[in-house]
Amino acid sequence: MPNINRLALRAVGAAIGFSLSAAIFTAGAATLKNAAQNDILTADPHSQNHATTNAILMHVYEGLTRYNAKFEVEPALATKWTYISPTQVRFELRKGVKFHDGTPFTADDVVFSFNRIKQPQGTMQIYIAGIGEVKKVDDFTVDFIMPAPNPILLRNIIDFRIMSKSWSEKNKVTNIQDYKAKEETYASRNAMGTGPYMWKAWAPEQRIEMVENPNWWGKKDGNVNAYTYLPIKADATRISALIAGDIDMSSEVPPQDVERLKKDPKLKVLEGIEVRTIFLGMDQWSDEAKYTNVKGKNPFKDKRVREALSLAVDREAIKKSIMRGLSVPAAIIVAPGVNGHSNDIDKAEFNVEKAKKLLAEAGYPNGFELTLDCPNNRYVNDEKVCQAVVAMWAKIGLKPKLNSMNFAPYIAKIQNFDTSVYMLGWGVATYDALYSLQSLVRTKTTGADGNFNLGRINDTRLDAIIDQLKTEPDVTKRNALIRRALERTKEESYYVTLHHQIRPWAMKKEVTTLHRSDDRPEARFAKVSGGGS
């Protein structure tokens, strides 16, 4: 690496108050420094259902269940669960567990966390969907009471993170942070759980530091005693830091750099598909769409317009020229690896002439103006993909323009429905298609239903299918319902699906870790020979 690049990187580190190359933690500790392009949105574990936020906070906060190395459900803060009936599940809690401040973990914390995560200003209700009540039986036993059977309960609650009732009361954070209102609370900047790592510091857009919890109840598979996460937006800076040895790994590698990194003898690359689908959503609710020149009506309510937008996108060209082969063109909103995905319906059509004809039939023979809102630091090549889509839409007579921005203000903008067409990526934390259908397609309510249905799709026929699969215990019948729901979502062009991401991670040869298809690098699975950087 040329010295000028190393010096520039050091200057960046000095400007934000830390050294990328110096060991941040105690000498002799196995330190792992991972970099990706976007920061967490908040430290409040019940506020924002955002993959990076969840991936970082899971080091500090835990659920009653968790995934093992093979994505099988295993005990975490609960040691056992028993079905008293199809609608009542008894969880026996792990005894002797302490929060990072030394207070004991009990059933009161589980009940408190359940009542907190339900609050409407958060977006994490999907993880307690189908649970009516959590009842304390004794200090180390709780019952989950459900109005109907819940076939994916144990997977859902993995991301139901348990907070300390006493810590929350002490710091006046019994209510979830209102992120959309730009509220700041003690819990939005500080974290305190039972997990394998303790929160040390967060400098937004600069670094997050965590240190090992010496009193953790579990056992790590690796030797990482200190974990640092660095949000480095610029691809070139991030990859230069990896090549220079100033970071240990990057879980976000631009496709154009993968082959070069594979040839570097100091590095290695892990590749695998991510269970995340990238798509474009459209406002299908407003009587007049924002940011278009169409007055008095909303073109996106017309299925022909939505279908035309999809037909105009050449997904194979995006895969080849922008993603360098590291994407799977998508026609449905769930990726391979998710229960319910089917290859035979995951095939998208590209047809410019048909798209033009549909626009003309819908009353727009000369197209119309529209704005595509897009993040520029969240998904792989997100802004470049949006630029390509804008160019493709122009070929069918539309007059699109691109509005790209940092993800933090972007997500607040689209959650406030201040958009008419937007990009979103959706990873499936439960590995079951209900997670996507319920969040993205189901008519929006005040609970988990439709909590990221930002286009406000309203399809009662589809709602009925989704509601049925929520409680169907028969696997064959349930998978048939999932297929019907995915087919209808595709037929109605409710989303312009683009691709499923393939996610390479690059790291020093000294780093050993598990590639995770949920794109959540876990420090407890990592080992750094020689103590790390």
N, C-alpha and C positions, 0 to 999 in steps of 0.2 A: 504494500500500500504506500503511495507517495506520502512523504512527510507532511506536505501541505494539507492533505486530507485529515491526517491524524491531528495536526495542530488546530485545524478548523473545528474538529469534533471536540477537542479539549476546550476550545473557546466557548462552544455551546454549553458544555458542562459547567464552566466557570460562571457563565452568565446566569444560569439558573440555580447556582449555589451548591453544586456537588460535582465530584469527579467521577466520570464514567469508568475510569481505569482503576481507581483506588478501591480497595476492599472497604465496603460501607460498614460491615459489622465486625464483631470481635475476631481477632486474629485466630486462625485455626479452624474457624467455622466453615462448613461447606456452603458457600454462597452461590445461589443461582440467580442470574439476572436475565430476565426475559423481556424482549421488546416487541411491541406491536403498534399499530398506527393510531388507535383511539383510546381515550381515557375512560374510566368508569364515569357514570353520570352522578352517582351518589354513593354514600356508604350505608344508607338506610336499606336493610335487606328486604323490606316490604314495599319499597317505593316504585322501582322501575324494573320491568321485566326486559332487561337488556343483557345480551349474552356476555359481553365483556364484564359488566358489573357483577353478574352472577358468578362468572368464572373466578373473579378475584375474591369476592366476599365468601365463597365456599371454603376458602382457607381458614376463615375466622368463625363463620357461623355454620352450624350443622342442622340437619334434619333428623327425624326419627329413623329414616332409612337412607341408604346411599347406594351408589353403584360400586361394584368391584371392578377389577381390571378388565373383565369380560362384559361389562354392562349388565350384569345380573344384580338384582336387588338383594341387599344384605342388611343386617342390623347396623344401626348407628347409635343414636341416642335412645332408641328402643332396642331391647334385647330379644323380644319375642312378641308375636301378635297372634291372637286367637279370634276366630270368627264365632262370636256368641250366637249370631244369626246372620243371614245375608245382609242385614242392614245395621249390624252392631259389631264393631271390631274393638277388641280390648288389647291395648298396648302396655306391655310391662317395660318400664323405663329403666335405663342403666343407672345403677346406684354408685355413689362415690364420685360422680362427675362434678367438677367445679368449673364455673365460669372463670374467665381470665382475671377477674378481680378477686377471686377466692371464694365467692359465694356459691352455695350448693345449687345444683340443677335439680328441680322438682317438677311435679305435675302442674304446679301453679304457673310455671313459666310456659308450659305448653298451652294451657288454657288462655293465658294472657296473649301469647303470640297468635293464637287462632283468632281471637277477637280483634286483634290489631290488624292482621293482614287482610281482614274483610273490609276494612274502611275504604270507601269509594275513591279517595284521592290517590290510592296506589293502583298498580297494574299487575299485581302478583296473584290475584284471586283465582287464576286458572289452576294453581297448585293445590287449592283446597276445594275445588269444584266438586259438587255432589256430597259435601259434608255439611250436615245441618247443624251439628253441635258437637263440641268436645267437652265431655264431663269428667271431672276429677273423681276417681274412685277412692284413692288414698294418695299419699305423697309420691308414690312411684307407680301409679296405675292410672291410665285414662281410657275412656271409652269414646270412640268415634261413632256418632249416631248419624245415620244417613236416611233420607227419605226413600231411597231405592238402592238396589245393588250398584256397586261401583267397580267395574272390572279392572280398572287400572289405578286403583287407589294407591297401592304401594309405590308405583312409579311417580304418580303425581306429587306425593308428599316429600319426595327427595328434595325439592326446592322450597318446601315450607320450612323456612329457617327459624330456629328458636332463639328468641331474645330473652334477656334477663328482665323479669318483671321489676325487681328492685332497682336495677341500673336505669331502666327506662323511667321509672317514677322519680328517682333521684335527679335525673338530668332533664326532666320535663319533656320526654319524648314518647309518651304513651300514645300519641297520635302520629300517624305516618306523615312524613314530609310531603307537602303539596308541591311536587316538582314543576307542574305546569304553571303554577303561580310564582315560580322562582323563589320559593321559600327556602330558607336555610335554617337547620336545626342542629342540635348537638349530635344527633344520630346521623345526619347527612354528611358530617365531616369526621366522625369518630365511629369505631366499631369495637364491640366487645362481646365475644361469644364463648363457645366451648371448644372450638376447632383446634387443629394441630399447629396453627400459627397465630400469633398475637399481633394486632395492629400497632405499628410503631409511628408511622407518619405518612401523610398524603399531601404532596404539593401538587395541586391540580395542573394537568398538562405537563408535568415534569417527572414525578416518580411516586411510587407507593412502596413503602418499606414494611416488611413483616419479619418477625423473629419467631423461632421455635417456641411452642408452648411446652415447657418441661414437665407439666403435670397432665399432659393429654392422656386420655384413657386408652387411646389406640396405639398402634405400632406402625411407623412409617416403613415403606418398602425400600426407601432410599436413605440418603445421608444429608439431605438439605436442611441446614439449621437456620438459614436466613434466605428469604425470598424477596427479590426486588422486581417490580414491574415498571417498565419505562415506556410511556406512550410517546413514540417518536413518529410524527405524522409523515415526514418526508421519506419516501422509499430509499432514496440514495443515501441519506444520512444513516438510516437504520441498518442498511446492508453494509455500509462502510464500517459501522461500529462492530458488526459481527466479524467481518474480515479482519479488522484490526485487533480483535480479541478483547474489545472493551465491553462487550456483552457476551453472555454464554450461549444464548439462543434467541431466535425470533420465531414466534408462532404465526407470523404474517410475512410471507415472502412473495414479492411480486413475481408473477409467472415468467416474466422476461429474464429474471435472474437465476432461475432454478438450475439450468444446465451449467451455468458458470460456477455456482456454488458447489455443485456435485463434483466438479473437477478440482476443487481446492483441497489439497491433502490435509489441511488442518480442520476441515469441516465434514459434516455428513448431513444428508437430507432424508427426512421421513415424509412419505406421501400417503395420502388416503383421502377418500371422499368424505366430505362433511355433510351431515344431515341438515343442510341449510339450502333453501331455495330462494333465489333472488327474483323479484317480480315487480311489476308496476301496478299500483292501485289507482282507481279513479273515483271521484266523487259521483255517486249514483243516487244522491239524496236531495241536494239543493235544487230549488226550482230554476235558479240561474247559476251556472258554474262560474267560479272565480277565475280570473286571469285568462279569460278567452275574450274574443270579440263577438261572441254569440250573445245577443241580448234577449232576455225574456224567456229563455229556456236553457236546458242543460243537455248538451249533445251526448254526454256519457250515460244518460239514462237509456239511450237507444242501443240495443244489443248490436245492431249493425255497425255502429261507430266503434264500439269496443272490439268487435271481431276484426274490423279493418285495422285497428291499431296493432292487434296481435299478428295478423297476416303480413303486415308490412315489415316485421322484424325478422331479419336473417340471423337466426341464432347460430348457425354453423359458421357464418362469417365472424361473428363475435368470438366464438370459440377459437377459431384459427388465428385471427389477427390481433385480438386484444388479450384473450386468456391463454394464448400459446398452447392450446390443447387441454388446459387444466380447468375444464368445465364440462358439464353434461347438459346439452340442450333440454329444456323442460317444457312440458305441456300441462303438468299438474302441479299442485302446490306442496307436494311432499316428495322427498328425495329417496333414492334407493337406500335401503337400510331401515326405513321407517315401516312399521306394520301398516299395511294397506296400500303400499306402493305397488303398482303394476306396470311392467314395461310396455304392455300392449296399448295402454291408454296414455302413456307418457311420450307421445309423438306429436310434435307441433308442425303446423303447415306454414309454409312461406309462399305467398302468392300476391305479388304487387298488383296485378291486373284485377284480381278478385277484390282486393282491398279498395281500389279506386271505384269499382262498381258499387260496392256496399256503401261507400261514402256518398256517392251520387244518389243512390236509392234513399238514403237517410236525409237527403236534402242539402248536401254539402258538396256539390260537384266541383267547386273551386276550393274546397277545404276550409279551414278556419284557423285562427291563431290560438295557440295554447302555450302554457308554461309547464315544463317538467321540472319539479323540485327534486333535488338529488343531493345526497351527502357526498362529501369529498374525502372522508377519512374513516369510513366504516367498513365497507365490503371490498373485496378484491377488485381493484381497478374500477371502483364504482363510478367516478366521474367520467372516465374514458368510455365505459359502457353506455352511460347516459348520452354522451356526445355522439356515439355511434347510432343510438336509437333516434335521436333528434334528426340526424342526417337521413336515416331510413324513412322516417315519417314525412320528411320534406319531399321524398320521391313519389308519394301518393297525393301530393297537392296540399298537405297541411303546412302551416307556417309556425313551427314550434320554436321556442327558445328555451334555453337551459338556465336554471337558477340553482347553483350548487353552493353548499356551505358546510361548515363544521357540524359534526353530528349532534353535539349538545343542543345548540339552538334549533337545529333541524328537527329533531324528534319532538321538541316542544311545539314547534310550528304545526307539524302534521297532526299531533295529538289534539291540538286546538282546532282542527279542521280548516286550517288556513291554507288550503291547497285544493287543486282540482285533479292533478296527476302527480304521483309521487313514487319514488323507489323505496322498497322495503325488502329486507332479507329476513327469513324466518327459519330458525333452527328448531328442531323438535326435541326438546329436553326429555320427553317421556318415551321417545321412539315409537309413538303411536299416533296415527293420523288424526284422532279426535282432537289432539292438542292444537293442530293447525285449523281444523274445521271449526272448532268451537271458538277459537280466538279470532280468526280472520273472516269467517263467512257467516256464522250465526248472527241473527239480528241482535244489535247491541242492546244490552240491558245495563242495570247498575252493578251487576255481578260479573262473573267470569265470561259470560256469553258476550261475544263480540267485542272484547276489550281492546282488540287491535283491528277491528273492522272499521278502519278509518275512512273508507269510502261509503260507509253506512248502507251496505247491501241489505236488502229486506226481501227475503224469499221465504214465504211461509211453508212452501213445499219442502224446501231444503232444511228449514228449521225442524220440521217434523222428523226428518231422517236423522239429523244430528242428535236430537233429543232422544230418539229411540236407541241409537248406538251408545249413548252415555251409560245405559243401564242393562244392555243386552248381555247376558252371561254366556250364551252359546257362541263359541269362537267362530264357527262357520257362518252363522247368521249375522254376527257382528261384522265380520270382514266383508260380507255381501253389502251391508248397509254402508260401510266406508266406501266401497267401490261406487255405489250409486251416488253418494254425495260428491265424490271427486269427479265423476263423469258429468254431473249436472253443473258443478262449478266451472268445468272446462267448456261445456256446451254453451253456457250463458256468457262466456268470456268475462267473468266477474273480475279476473285479473289477467294482465298480460305477463304470463310467466316467461322468464328469460333462461335461467339455467340453475342447475345444482352445482354448488362450488366443490372443487377439489382443493384441499388445503395442505400444501407442503409446509413443514416446519424444518428449519435449518439450525444447526447447533455445532458447537465444538465437538471434536472427536471424544473429548473427555466426558461429555454429557450422555447419560443413558436415561431415556424416559419412554413413556408409552404415548404413541400417537392416539389422540382421542377424537372420534368422529363428531363429538359434540363441540369440538374446538375449545375445550377447557383443559389447558395444561395444568396438571395437579402436581404441586411440588412434593407431595408425599410419595409419589411414584418415581421421583427423579433421583439420580445419583450423579455426583460430580467427582470424578477421580482427581486427586491432588488438591481437593478443597475448594475448587471453583475460583472465579476471578476476583 
